[in-house]
Amino acid sequence: MENIALLSQNELAKITHHRSGEIKFGEKIITIPKDVDVLEFISNSEAKFVLIGLPEDIGVRANLGRAGTSSAYESALQSLANIQHNKFCKGSNLIVLGHLDVSEEMKIAQNLDHSKKEHRKELFKLVEKIDIEVSHIIHQICSIGKIPIIIGGGHNNAYGNIKGLALAKGKPVNAINFDAHTDFRILEGRHSGNGFSYAFEDGFLKKYFVFGLHENFVSKSVFNTLKELTSRVKYVTYEEVDVKREKNFETELENALNFIKNEPFGVELDLDAIPNIPSSAMTLSGFSVDKARHFTYFFGKHHNASYFHICEGAPTLDDSKNNHLTGKLIASLITDFMKAKMG
């Protein structure tokens, strides 16, 4: 855990707005004290969840997307600290580890032009470096029986999450992904559009279900790949459920769960699938926030749900006066997942 910038109790207190007669999440969230063995402390804690931030947008840049996903963790943490600690969800069930220190990698990435072939190769290498760190962290947290909640960052980090869980379990694992895209693109070098295809190719991902795929955003070649892998990779499109109304949302949740539930699985949620959420690939059409929250709770309830990853949110791309709302949404999704697991 040497590359983790631990969140201190003092830092948490600074972003927690105290109010008489109320107990905020930030007053009860557990942080790691100085000079202790981090893993031993987490292992001995009664808290079930460990929150980790990945404040990077290198994978998004490498995928020719709009930068800004590095801002989601800080925004989410501020909102999370200020929700109510009550009978429905308790801050004391959550350890906030801190964030992966990617400051050097981010500095390098900001000076690279993704339109230049050689520069893009350098971005791929930076993503690979982050993959190693993420998989190591997730492996350690899962190995001691805790449940990681990961705030990205780009969807490139799905690879490290899946690899880390698979190493902890000693076998390939499954994944469910609420997303407008497959992120199962060609193995051209690591970026935010191929985390799942690399995890599949490297033997860490066994079964994969994409929930709410947007038909207009998937290339013919990717659809052909999915057709060849139909026993291990399945999807339902957003249009089938909410536009053509050929399929039912609840039924498709059940179908997806039946496909992945027999192995430990990761729950992945890409905020660019939800309308009007500032992200690298923002959309005006898609499943609602309410459906995203229900999806999170539905899959979180299953005992094999082993981590939760929220990615692609980019509060800095929101130039309105309400750019805190992305963080607020992430905080709601985190508590939805926690409530599901604690229920």
Secondary structure, DSSP 8 states (H G I E B T S, - for coil): -TTEEE--HHHHHHH----TT--BHHHH-EE--TTS-HHHHHHHSS--EEEEE----HHHHHTT--S-GGGHHHHHHHHHHTSB-SSS--GGGEEEEEEE--HHHHHHHHT--TTSHHHHHHHHHHHHHHHHHHHHHHHHHHHTT-EEEEE-S-GGGHHHHHHHHHHHHTS-EEEEEE-SS------SS--TT-HHHHHHHTT-EEEEEEEEE-GGGS-HHHHHHHHHTTTTEEEEEHIIIIIS--S-HHHHHHHHHHHHTTS-EEEEEEGGGSTT--BTT--SSSS-HHHHHHHHHHHHTSTTEEEEEEE-B-GGG--STTTTHHHHHHHHHHHHHHHHHH-
